Amino acid sequence: MFCGGAATIALGGDPIVLTMTTPGHQPVLLAEVMELLAPRPGAKVLDATFGGGGHTRAILESAAEVSVVALDRDPAALPRSAGLASAFGERFQLIDRDFGRLGELETGGLDGVLFDLGVSSFQLDTGDRGFSFRVDAPADMRMDPRSGLPASQWLETATEEMLVRAVRNWGEEKSWRRVVRALIDARGTGRLARTAALAEVIADAIPAAQRRQSKIHPATRNFQGIRIAVNDEIGAIERALPAAFERLNSGGVLVVISFHSLEDRPVKQFFRRQCGQPVGAKDSTPQDLRAQFAEPLTRKPITAGDIELSHNPRSRSAKLRGLRKL
Ligand SMILES: C[S@@+](CC[C@H](N)C(=O)[O-])C[C@H]1O[C@@H](n2cnc3c(N)ncnc32)[C@H](O)[C@@H]1O
């Protein structure tokens, strides 16, 4: 994720000036990502989340003849790629694709893969995409508005179990029973159609004491949960990681930036499994029965330093993990 401002980051050695593809947008943990990927001349890298192309540009500029295949499921990413297409010609290609379908892609022989998960500032800040209740707009929330149901229709038709998963699991809402009940009761009234009314339905369902204690708007986490459900975000990550790993050359690097624990959990588990480490506290597989396919490059996830935090508040929740395929 990224947002406005310009910055220089010093990581160990020389300062790195963050390169921006679209004015006002800047990639998160750029220096750290580049240090892990460290593309050699001629390397082939997949950027699974093109967004505004900030990471892609830095990768293309990092060494001679590096090529990048980028993916984004949001058709609005395509016009943002025009500058890179004209600057780098055949070294750069953007494919209009959900990374959850990476398994269908012919692209292989990769030296590096990057996932910078979640939504972009472009999506959050474009009010009519319906990601935020700060602007009243149709409650859409789809990263790819050409497929699936907008949130408004999804909320009208989802089973109770699907709503519980969105509100309790993905939204981590304490009062999930009340919120799910309120969403079901609001069906057919038009109150699920627009972001402002939807936020009100949610906020009204949450007890006043909980609302007072919370530092964030009561609808924030629920909007996140509904967005994750509408876009099948966790399912896409779970499908994409093995497909990306399979496409890596031996010695290739997989790098993932996540922004909340729900995204980070499948990443952490996948990394641990590939590195031959216990996946969780209950994993009692004897060590000699564990296969190791990769080595970890980050013992603990890397987080943003003070300089980046001071100019890019959205970097505060970013966690970067990397591994190298053996
Ligand atoms: C945080 S932004 C990436 C920013 C980018 N690294 C940059 O420097 O500009 C995430 C992007 O990934 C895209 N995205 C999220 N999930 C996706 C998926 N399953 N398949 C393809 N693109 C996805 C979003 O549409 C968004 O444009």
The ligand as an SDF file (V2000), in Angstrom:
LIG
                    3D

 27 29  0  0  0  0  0  0  0  0999 V2000
   -1.2050   -2.1580   -2.2430 C   0  0  0  0  0  0  0  0  0  0  0  0
   -1.5200   -2.0420   -3.9210 S   0  0  0  0  0  0  0  0  0  0  0  0
    0.0170   -2.3310   -4.7030 C   0  0  0  0  0  0  0  0  0  0  0  0
    0.8710   -1.1090   -4.8410 C   0  0  0  0  0  0  0  0  0  0  0  0
    2.0920   -1.2950   -5.6880 C   0  0  0  0  0  0  0  0  0  0  0  0
    3.0420   -2.1850   -5.0920 N   0  0  0  0  0  0  0  0  0  0  0  0
    2.7620    0.0210   -5.9940 C   0  0  0  0  0  0  0  0  0  0  0  0
    3.9450    0.1940   -5.6780 O   0  0  0  0  0  0  0  0  0  0  0  0
    2.1130    0.8930   -6.5630 O   0  0  0  0  0  0  0  0  0  0  0  0
   -2.3480   -3.5250   -4.2160 C   0  0  0  0  0  0  0  0  0  0  0  0
   -2.8130   -3.7400   -5.6370 C   0  0  0  0  0  0  0  0  0  0  0  0
   -3.0020   -5.1320   -5.7980 O   0  0  0  0  0  0  0  0  0  0  0  0
   -4.1840   -5.3560   -6.4960 C   0  0  0  0  0  0  0  0  0  0  0  0
   -4.6950   -6.6490   -6.0630 N   0  0  0  0  0  0  0  0  0  0  0  0
   -5.1570   -6.9730   -4.8360 C   0  0  0  0  0  0  0  0  0  0  0  0
   -5.5610   -8.2510   -4.8440 N   0  0  0  0  0  0  0  0  0  0  0  0
   -5.3190   -8.7250   -6.0820 C   0  0  0  0  0  0  0  0  0  0  0  0
   -5.5180   -9.9940   -6.7050 C   0  0  0  0  0  0  0  0  0  0  0  0
   -6.0770  -11.0190   -6.0560 N   0  0  0  0  0  0  0  0  0  0  0  0
   -5.1230  -10.1280   -7.9790 N   0  0  0  0  0  0  0  0  0  0  0  0
   -4.5430   -9.1040   -8.6600 C   0  0  0  0  0  0  0  0  0  0  0  0
   -4.3690   -7.8840   -8.1310 N   0  0  0  0  0  0  0  0  0  0  0  0
   -4.7480   -7.6970   -6.8550 C   0  0  0  0  0  0  0  0  0  0  0  0
   -5.0960   -4.2200   -6.1300 C   0  0  0  0  0  0  0  0  0  0  0  0
   -6.0420   -4.0170   -7.1670 O   0  0  0  0  0  0  0  0  0  0  0  0
   -4.1270   -3.0620   -5.9790 C   0  0  0  0  0  0  0  0  0  0  0  0
   -4.0090   -2.3550   -7.1800 O   0  0  0  0  0  0  0  0  0  0  0  0
  1  2  1  0
  2  3  1  0
  2 10  1  0
  3  4  1  0
  4  5  1  0
  5  6  1  0
  5  7  1  0
  7  8  2  0
  7  9  1  0
 10 11  1  0
 11 12  1  0
 11 26  1  0
 12 13  1  0
 13 14  1  0
 13 24  1  0
 14 15  1  0
 14 23  1  0
 15 16  2  0
 16 17  1  0
 17 18  1  0
 17 23  2  0
 18 19  1  0
 18 20  2  0
 20 21  1  0
 21 22  2  0
 22 23  1  0
 24 25  1  0
 24 26  1  0
 26 27  1  0
M  CHG  2   2   1   9  -1
M  END
$$$$
